[in-house]
Amino acid sequence: MGFSTFPVDASSSHLRSLISPVGTLPAELLIEIFAFCAAEDCLAPLTLGAICRFWKSVVDESPRVWQVAVLDDKRSMAASQSQARLWIGRSAPLQFDVKLNVEDADNVLPLLAPFLPVFHRWRQLTITGARQESVCLSDAFSRLDTLNDLSISVSGNEHPDDACRPTFEAYSPLWPNRIAMNIWLTQLPRAELLTPLQFTSLSITDQPPHSTRPDAAAILGLLESCPQLESFTLSGWMDAEVYGSHVLPVVSLPRLHTMNIRRTTLARVLLSNINAPALSKLYLAYLNNSHRISPEFSERGDSEDEAQDYSQSPWSDQATGMGLRNLIARCNPPIKSLEMDYSDMRTKDFIYVFEHLTELEDFLITASDMSNTVIRLLKPYDEAALAANPHAASTSEGSHDDLCLSPAPSLSVRLPHLRNFELYNCHRISGDAIVETLMHRVKYTDRFTPKDTLEEVVISDCEQCGLQHQDVLIKEIGSRFRTY
C-alpha cells in the first residue's frame, strides 16, 4: 500500500492547517467560540490568550470576549478588583454582565466598586453564593452616564431577605437623571478595600437590630473614598459611646454642599473631621442625649459654659457645639441654611456660631433649651463696647433701647444676612426677650441694611410667647410674622 505525501516544499501555513485545523478558522468565528468559552469559564480570556500569539491578539482586540466579568470573594480583594478593571477596559465600548459569587454580604460593595463608574454599560448583575440574586438593568438605567446616589443600611444581622441584595431605583420625574443604589451591610467596608467611588450623594443608616458599636474611622474612610460627594446623610448609632483618644483622618470633601446628621452620638467626630469649604446647608436632628458621650475629649472650648445656662442634655450640647466650632474653624464654610431639630448647643457655642456664620440666611431651631441670653445675641450691638468687655457685651440682657437711634457705623448685627428665622417649641425663651430682640433687629436692619433684613419670622409653640407678644410682633413687623 502506498502513502500519499506532500512535497517537501509545501508552505508552512498549509502544514499548520494539517496539524491544527482550528488555525484555518477566520478570526470572526474564533471570536464567537472564545466568547462562548468566556461565558462558561470566568478566566477563559486569559487562558485562551496564552495559547499562541495569534489567539492572544484575537482575544485582546475583541471586546465580545470580555463581556462577562465573574468575581469571587474567596480571592483577595486586590486581585478581584484588578481583574474587574481589566475586563472593563477590554470590553469597551460594549455592555457587560457582572457576576459575583459572595459568601459575605459585606464584600458586595468592594467587589462592585470598580464597575460603578461605568454603570451605564451594565446589562445584568447576578449574585450567587450565600444568596441568589439577579438584577436586570432597564434601558433607562443603562442610558445614564453615572450612578449618582449610594444608600447603605447597616444592621447587626445579615437580614436574610436583603443581604447581598443591591437594588437600583430611579428618582421621581423631577429627577429623571438620578439613580440610587441601595444596599444592606452588617458593617461598613474598610477604606483600603474601596476604589475611588463617583457617588455625589451618600446616605448611611444604622438599622435595628443595631450593630454593637459604630466605627467612626470606617465612616470617614468611606467618605474619603467618595471625593465627589455633594450631599451626605448619616442617621444612627444613638446610644454608642464615643471617645476622643483615637486619631482620625480629616476628610476633604471640596464639593459637599449639604450635610444631614441625625440620631447619632457621632456628630462631634464627623463635624470635627470633615473639611467642607463649600458647605451651604447643614441639618442637625435628634442629637440631644443625656448620656455622657465625650469624657476624653480635650480641646480648646471644652471648658464648662461660662454662661451657666441650664440644659437637659449638657454632654450632647457640648459635643454638637464643639463639632460645629471645629468645622467652622477648619474651613469657614459659607453655610446659608442651618436647621437644628432637638439638637442643642451651649451658650458659648451659639455665640461662636452667630459670630462666624456671616453668610447664614435661614436659621430654624426646634425644641431648644436656648435662653434669653442666646436670643438677645441677634440684637444690634455696640462693637466698641464688646471689644472693651467681651463677656459682658456678648451675653448682656439689657434693653438697648437707644441702639436703633445710633448711627449705623457704630453698631453691628450677628448673622448679618439672616432673612428667615424660625423657633419651634423653645420653652425657656421669654416672650419679652423674643419681642425685644426682633423689634430692635428689624428696626435697625430695615433702616440701615434693607436688603438683608428679616423677611419671615415664625414663632410656634414657645410657651412663654403668648398672644400679647404675638400681637406686638404682628403690629411691628406685619405679614413677616407667622405662628401656628
C-alpha angles and dihedrals in degrees: 000000000000126000125223113229135181121243116266091244094058112139117265091234090057091050090050090052090057093049096042115019091185087070089072093059116109117247091248091061092044089055091055091049093046092048090053090050092048091054090056099040119036094209096040094111090061093045094047092047090057095060098079142330093262093053091045091054091048092049096044094048097044115084090188090070092058100048096107117063114189119187130182126200090215088077122070114280091234091056092047093049091047089052090049093054091049093052092045092053097042095047094052130155093016127084119255144198123241118212120184126189105196133167094178116057091207090068094063097085096046090048092049095043098091091050098050097081089058096044090135089069096054118114101174139355116210124184123193134170119060089017135013115232135159125188117189111197117222124235089251091059095045092054091065120096098218144014102244110187134044121194117188124190114196120200137168090234128060091237098224091211094055110020114120089010117124112184128196125209137176122232125238121292087267087068103037095160099050125097125181127209113208121194139172120222135172091216137002116265120251114260093239090062093058127081114211108293123214098212116136094193128044129182123183119187129181107218129194131292080057124223114251098249137355119249106218091182090056092050092050090044091054090049089050089054089058104059092161094060117141099169131032131182128182124181126172147035093097099157101042122111117238123199132196101221096089120094107226129185123252107237118214114217105171095176099044109123102158129046127176119187116182141171097354144116089215096081095105094046093050098042091045095051104042123090106202110160092172098049109136104159124049123177120187117183136175096352096135111111132162091214115104102243107168112043095142100048114111115176135137105283095031091110121109117285106269091210090063090213115173118255133178091209107035097162097051089042088058093045094050093044095047092047092052092046091052092049092050094045092050102049109357093227117208093239110183100170124043121176121181114185112181086336113120139182137198119267090251089056093050088052091051093046095046091050096048107037093078093158097053113130104163124043121175124172128179131191095358129165089212112144136217087270090065098045091050090058086078093064120098110270139195106255094199092053091050091052091051095048110012098179098046095043096046095051102029117135096198120135097242091197091163096056096090090054093057121095113268099245092064094055136064137188128213115232089023094189097047110141105157121044122176131179122186127179094348098151102172096063114091121230089234092057092049093049093043093050097045095044093051093045097047094045091051099043094042088057104038107020106023093161090061102038124121114283100179133023124183122187111176134169094351098146097208092053101082135181092276091057092047090051091054092050092049089051095047103039101018121195092004089078122078135171135181 
